[in-house]
Amino acid sequence: MVFDPDPFSRPVAPPRHSVESDSEDDDLDLPPSTSSLKPALVKPVYTGTSATQPIARPLLVVLAPTLTSGPGASSGASLAAALSPFSQLESVGSFALSEEGGAQAALSRTDPVDVLVLAPDAQAQTHPAASLLAREIVQTLQPSAITLLSTYWPPTYIVSPDLEPPPEDVEPPVRFLCHPPSLASSLQNAASPAQLQPFDVPNALTGIDGALVQQAALRGTPICALLQSFDMLRGVGGSNAQRGAEPIFPLDAARTGSPLPALLAAALSLPTADALERALRPALKEGATVQRTGDFLRSRGRRKVDVDASASVARLVDRRIGGGTGQGAQGPASALYV
């Protein structure tokens, strides 16, 4: 046995047991680990009709807060109802993480904007899948401008120390983030300072929100993100049917007093909120089955069952091939959906 006076002078890192204990397990001739630290890459795909060729139209991305666990859990059907009228439009295409995967978003083409209802699962919310999905959306549709409609939870929002926090007895403001910053002027003219505040540091957009803003900035596409306050604990479910029917994005300004309709109209360069309402009015077709933008939300439960079944089969094959050692064909260890 050769005495090593300075194990930290080795050209490579010392074995774990040489640092943490006096164990001689590192003397065994064990095969090196072959597991990779790099995440598996996905190849998002778009499936749609020829009517969805890029023609440089404004794009409204409606990002749903998709929670299926915890106090704010919601079913796909209740989520689709809470996203009305965005989920009632005719779907002409969809985006998925792979050819075999379920839809992550559904596209509708209205006059004069495109509407993309986006409800990513857990895999699509993580890096790098979120970035690849956002890039596929921006590259495929090539919009002239993007308006991102998303949510934030006021209890976790950090107000900058040099700003006055909003009063607790009023409705939390809609937060906005625009690139380039000059786009903010039209928004600020559409709502009062108490109703509209910047999405400011030290907060940051993460997941698919941040990926869409990044991809738009890289391609030089103007983008405005509008973040509506949302109670993550209450969600859109619950035993109270009336509460479950409340919209996530209130577009009835006369009933709710929300500034969101005027803000959306300004972000989409529409003359009035009435023009926005007409653009989001679903087309009625008699004698035909119309695929709606919210249909993929209602099938999320069945999609999760199918993926869980595939994962179970893959683990069974892994055990049989690898003899229980885990060295066989590797299937997905789990299938988590949010």
C-alpha positions as a printed NumPy array, in Angstrom:
array([[  0.   ,   0.   ,   0.   ],
       [  1.453,   3.323,  -1.06 ],
       [  1.161,   6.133,   1.459],
       [ -0.267,   9.321,  -0.022],
       [  0.805,  12.278,   2.166],
       [ -1.451,  14.752,   0.356],
       [ -4.563,  13.192,  -1.198],
       [ -5.726,  16.616,  -2.4  ],
       [ -2.694,  16.973,  -4.696],
       [ -3.964,  14.27 ,  -7.024],
       [ -4.631,  15.279, -10.656],
       [ -8.253,  14.135, -10.238],
       [-10.764,  14.409,  -7.429],
       [-10.218,  11.859,  -4.638],
       [-12.759,   9.07 ,  -4.157],
       [-15.678,  10.061,  -1.948],
       [-14.714,   7.716,   0.887],
       [-11.175,   9.085,   0.974],
       [-12.557,  12.409,   2.102],
       [-15.618,  11.486,   4.149],
       [-14.356,   8.454,   6.086],
       [-11.582,   5.924,   6.586],
       [-13.429,   3.304,   4.577],
       [-11.362,   1.227,   2.176],
       [-14.278,   0.709,  -0.226],
       [-12.463,   2.834,  -2.779],
       [ -9.833,   0.111,  -3.045],
       [-12.404,  -2.082,  -4.786],
       [-12.299,  -2.143,  -8.555],
       [-15.83 ,  -0.804,  -9.083],
       [-17.023,   0.255, -12.541],
       [-17.333,   4.011, -12.955],
       [-20.784,   5.545, -13.006],
       [-22.159,   6.012, -16.508],
       [-25.113,   8.197, -15.572],
       [-25.126,  11.57 , -17.288],
       [-25.843,  14.834, -15.524],
       [-27.182,  16.385, -18.724],
       [-30.995,  16.554, -18.95 ],
       [-32.69 ,  14.678, -21.762],
       [-33.562,  16.974, -24.656],
       [-36.978,  17.027, -26.27 ],
       [-37.962,  17.896, -29.832],
       [-41.214,  19.888, -29.742],
       [-43.524,  19.465, -32.722],
       [-46.419,  21.455, -34.151],
       [-49.444,  19.845, -35.757],
       [-51.886,  22.071, -37.606],
       [-53.68 ,  22.975, -40.798],
       [-52.277,  24.857, -43.77 ],
       [-54.256,  27.9  , -42.606],
       [-51.73 ,  28.392, -39.818],
       [-48.779,  29.353, -41.992],
       [-46.839,  32.303, -40.495],
       [-48.295,  35.629, -41.653],
       [-46.885,  37.937, -38.957],
       [-50.03 ,  38.353, -36.858],
       [-50.248,  39.475, -33.217],
       [-50.182,  36.483, -30.858],
       [-51.988,  36.28 , -27.519],
       [-50.55 ,  33.513, -25.317],
       [-52.876,  32.518, -22.47 ],
       [-50.827,  30.612, -19.89 ],
       [-52.972,  28.612, -17.491],
       [-51.962,  28.039, -13.839],
       [-52.233,  24.24 , -14.11 ],
       [-52.344,  22.755, -10.624],
       [-53.494,  19.178, -10.032],
       [-52.071,  18.64 ,  -6.548],
       [-52.309,  20.459,  -3.255],
       [-55.072,  22.743,  -1.96 ],
       [-55.464,  24.485,  -5.318],
       [-55.946,  21.287,  -7.314],
       [-58.256,  21.55 , -10.297],
       [-59.579,  19.175, -12.919],
       [-59.055,  19.727, -16.606],
       [-62.757,  20.438, -17.08 ],
       [-62.846,  23.105, -14.358],
       [-59.675,  24.671, -15.741],
       [-61.185,  24.853, -19.226],
       [-64.314,  26.486, -17.779],
       [-62.245,  28.996, -15.8  ],
       [-60.325,  29.959, -18.952],
       [-63.468,  30.844, -20.902],
       [-63.765,  32.461, -23.429],
       [-60.179,  31.595, -24.446],
       [-60.893,  27.849, -24.237],
       [-64.019,  28.059, -26.439],
       [-62.279,  29.114, -29.654],
       [-61.871,  26.809, -32.641],
       [-58.535,  24.997, -32.512],
       [-56.535,  24.837, -35.741],
       [-53.281,  23.398, -34.371],
       [-51.405,  22.208, -31.302],
       [-47.897,  22.04 , -29.857],
       [-46.426,  18.997, -28.092],
       [-43.024,  18.066, -26.656],
       [-42.765,  15.08 , -29.004],
       [-44.734,  13.276, -31.69 ],
       [-45.981,  10.769, -29.106],
       [-46.631,  13.299, -26.33 ],
       [-49.9  ,  14.983, -25.448],
       [-50.69 ,  18.552, -26.449],
       [-49.179,  21.35 , -24.386],
       [-50.959,  24.183, -26.226],
       [-53.794,  24.735, -28.701],
       [-53.876,  27.479, -31.335],
       [-56.842,  29.461, -32.622],
       [-56.826,  31.976, -35.458],
       [-59.31 ,  34.809, -34.903],
       [-59.729,  38.223, -36.449],
       [-57.357,  40.001, -35.958],
       [-55.157,  37.97 , -33.548],
       [-53.924,  34.433, -32.973],
       [-54.739,  32.938, -29.556],
       [-52.571,  30.187, -28.048],
       [-53.952,  28.479, -24.933],
       [-50.897,  27.055, -23.167],
       [-51.136,  24.607, -20.265],
       [-47.704,  22.961, -19.852],
       [-47.257,  19.861, -17.723],
       [-44.411,  19.413, -15.243],
       [-41.885,  18.347, -17.885],
       [-42.65 ,  21.317, -20.126],
       [-42.166,  23.726, -17.217],
       [-38.586,  22.629, -16.567],
       [-35.387,  23.618, -18.345],
       [-34.521,  22.881, -21.123],
       [-37.962,  21.66 , -22.264],
       [-39.566,  25.048, -21.545],
       [-36.974,  26.869, -23.657],
       [-37.296,  24.418, -26.55 ],
       [-41.095,  24.606, -26.493],
       [-41.016,  28.421, -26.392],
       [-38.576,  28.496, -29.307],
       [-40.805,  26.168, -31.347],
       [-43.821,  28.409, -30.709],
       [-42.044,  31.617, -31.72 ],
       [-40.274,  30.095, -34.743],
       [-43.377,  28.328, -36.064],
       [-45.865,  31.185, -35.733],
       [-43.428,  34.084, -36.293],
       [-45.803,  36.625, -34.692],
       [-45.516,  40.356, -35.281],
       [-45.906,  40.894, -31.519],
       [-46.658,  38.746, -28.467],
       [-48.938,  39.441, -25.526],
       [-48.414,  36.943, -22.696],
       [-51.308,  36.593, -20.257],
       [-50.136,  34.804, -17.119],
       [-50.615,  34.833, -13.334],
       [-48.714,  35.595, -10.144],
       [-49.432,  34.916,  -6.472],
       [-49.365,  38.177,  -4.457],
       [-48.118,  36.58 ,  -1.168],
       [-44.916,  35.474,  -2.91 ],
       [-44.375,  38.685,  -4.872],
       [-41.536,  40.769,  -3.398],
       [-42.142,  44.514,  -3.526],
       [-38.959,  46.499,  -4.157],
       [-37.861,  48.324,  -0.968],
       [-37.926,  51.703,  -2.731],
       [-41.623,  51.306,  -3.643],
       [-44.757,  51.549,  -1.552],
       [-46.514,  48.18 ,  -1.219],
       [-50.121,  48.121,  -2.48 ],
       [-52.854,  48.37 ,   0.191],
       [-54.034,  45.02 ,   1.482],
       [-57.726,  45.952,   1.334],
       [-57.802,  46.461,  -2.449],
       [-57.521,  44.079,  -5.378],
       [-53.844,  43.304,  -6.169],
       [-52.675,  45.138,  -9.287],
       [-52.008,  43.586, -12.665],
       [-48.228,  43.355, -13.149],
       [-46.598,  44.031, -16.522],
       [-43.225,  43.47 , -18.166],
       [-42.558,  44.766, -21.695],
       [-39.699,  44.473, -24.171],
       [-38.852,  46.958, -25.514],
       [-39.842,  49.166, -22.541],
       [-41.469,  51.737, -24.839],
       [-44.468,  49.394, -25.188],
       [-45.443,  50.125, -21.585],
       [-46.767,  53.614, -22.368],
       [-49.962,  52.34 , -24.031],
       [-50.619,  50.042, -21.064],
       [-50.124,  52.797, -18.508],
       [-52.656,  54.948, -20.373],
       [-55.258,  52.168, -20.111],
       [-55.273,  51.755, -16.305],
       [-54.611,  53.711, -13.139],
       [-51.363,  53.279, -11.143],
       [-53.325,  51.441,  -8.451],
       [-54.512,  48.877, -11.017],
       [-51.274,  48.425, -12.975],
       [-47.756,  48.063, -11.591],
       [-44.45 ,  46.892, -13.152],
       [-43.22 ,  43.358, -12.591],
       [-40.099,  44.568, -10.843],
       [-36.887,  43.18 ,  -9.372],
       [-36.023,  41.112,  -7.38 ],
       [-38.82 ,  39.016,  -8.911],
       [-38.133,  36.999, -12.057],
       [-40.142,  35.157, -14.682],
       [-39.255,  31.463, -14.732],
       [-40.43 ,  28.374, -16.565],
       [-42.34 ,  28.833, -19.786],
       [-43.079,  32.502, -18.933],
       [-39.422,  33.453, -18.87 ],
       [-38.618,  31.224, -21.848],
       [-41.197,  32.982, -24.035],
       [-39.9  ,  36.431, -23.068],
       [-36.331,  35.296, -23.772],
       [-37.161,  33.808, -27.176],
       [-39.097,  36.919, -28.194],
       [-36.178,  39.143, -27.182],
       [-33.692,  36.971, -29.099],
       [-35.781,  37.235, -32.284],
       [-36.503,  40.939, -31.841],
       [-40.237,  40.319, -31.407],
       [-42.023,  42.874, -29.2  ],
       [-43.595,  41.233, -26.147],
       [-45.741,  42.412, -23.239],
       [-46.407,  40.13 , -20.277],
       [-49.531,  40.845, -18.215],
       [-49.711,  38.962, -14.922],
       [-53.105,  38.71 , -13.224],
       [-53.192,  37.996,  -9.483],
       [-54.249,  34.415,  -8.724],
       [-54.867,  32.565,  -5.46 ],
       [-52.706,  29.455,  -5.759],
       [-54.253,  27.911,  -2.632],
       [-57.831,  28.282,  -3.822],
       [-57.152,  27.397,  -7.442],
       [-60.143,  26.876,  -9.716],
       [-61.571,  23.772,  -8.046],
       [-63.513,  23.268,  -4.852],
       [-66.963,  22.092,  -3.872],
       [-68.55 ,  25.482,  -4.485],
       [-69.688,  25.388,  -8.116],
       [-70.061,  29.145,  -8.339],
       [-66.524,  29.674,  -7.073],
       [-65.198,  27.058,  -9.462],
       [-66.79 ,  28.921, -12.362],
       [-64.999,  32.179, -11.613],
       [-62.714,  33.101, -14.524],
       [-58.979,  33.175, -13.987],
       [-58.705,  36.182, -16.285],
       [-61.763,  38.427, -15.692],
       [-62.846,  40.027, -18.959],
       [-66.199,  41.38 , -17.741],
       [-65.109,  44.845, -16.648],
       [-68.68 ,  45.944, -15.892],
       [-69.123,  43.155, -13.324],
       [-65.643,  42.814, -11.852],
       [-64.176,  46.282, -12.355],
       [-61.024,  44.605, -13.673],
       [-58.665,  46.661, -15.868],
       [-57.658,  43.513, -17.767],
       [-59.95 ,  43.977, -20.826],
       [-58.645,  47.504, -21.459],
       [-55.049,  46.372, -20.878],
       [-55.384,  43.445, -23.292],
       [-56.926,  45.683, -25.934],
       [-54.053,  48.154, -25.564],
       [-51.412,  45.406, -25.69 ],
       [-52.985,  43.907, -28.834],
       [-53.401,  47.349, -30.472],
       [-57.186,  46.958, -30.578],
       [-59.268,  50.15 , -30.475],
       [-61.562,  49.156, -27.578],
       [-62.314,  46.341, -25.157],
       [-65.442,  45.622, -27.239],
       [-63.186,  44.793, -30.186],
       [-61.388,  42.296, -27.946],
       [-64.703,  40.71 , -26.965],
       [-65.686,  40.316, -30.623],
       [-62.314,  38.738, -31.438],
       [-62.767,  36.158, -28.669],
       [-66.338,  35.277, -29.587],
       [-66.427,  31.576, -30.582],
       [-67.627,  30.792, -34.09 ],
       [-70.728,  28.594, -34.173],
       [-70.748,  25.939, -36.892],
       [-73.869,  23.849, -37.378],
       [-73.632,  20.217, -38.354],
       [-69.896,  19.989, -37.69 ],
       [-67.762,  18.854, -34.791],
       [-65.481,  21.718, -33.865],
       [-62.255,  21.096, -31.967],
       [-61.952,  23.704, -29.23 ],
       [-58.8  ,  25.199, -27.738],
       [-59.818,  23.879, -24.329],
       [-60.404,  20.279, -25.418],
       [-56.83 ,  19.243, -24.645],
       [-57.311,  20.526, -21.082],
       [-60.286,  18.225, -20.547],
       [-58.243,  15.207, -21.697],
       [-55.321,  15.858, -19.328],
       [-56.548,  13.204, -16.872],
       [-56.653,  10.51 , -19.557],
       [-53.26 ,  11.647, -20.84 ],
       [-51.722,  11.255, -17.375],
       [-53.162,   7.728, -17.038],
       [-51.685,   6.736, -20.414],
       [-48.253,   8.138, -19.508],
       [-48.288,   6.46 , -16.082],
       [-49.168,   3.139, -17.724],
       [-46.301,   3.528, -20.205],
       [-43.911,   4.333, -17.362],
       [-45.007,   1.218, -15.444],
       [-44.422,  -0.985, -18.494],
       [-40.981,   0.568, -19.025],
       [-39.991,  -0.1  , -15.403],
       [-41.187,  -3.707, -15.686],
       [-39.126,  -4.228, -18.852],
       [-36.14 ,  -2.633, -17.113],
       [-36.35 ,  -5.065, -14.196],
       [-36.673,  -8.085, -16.484],
       [-33.812,  -7.099, -18.781],
       [-31.523,  -5.842, -16.049],
       [-32.247,  -8.69 , -13.679],
       [-33.401,  -6.303, -10.985],
       [-30.115,  -4.397, -10.974],
       [-31.395,  -1.35 , -12.806],
       [-28.787,  -1.805, -15.549],
       [-31.288,  -2.588, -18.309],
       [-33.2  ,  -0.295, -20.605],
       [-34.068,   2.812, -18.657],
       [-37.693,   3.927, -18.682],
       [-39.004,   7.111, -17.132],
       [-38.755,   6.892, -13.359],
       [-41.885,   8.954, -12.815],
       [-44.473,  10.989, -14.644],
       [-45.347,  14.174, -12.787],
       [-47.965,  16.577, -14.083],
       [-48.963,  19.948, -12.683]])
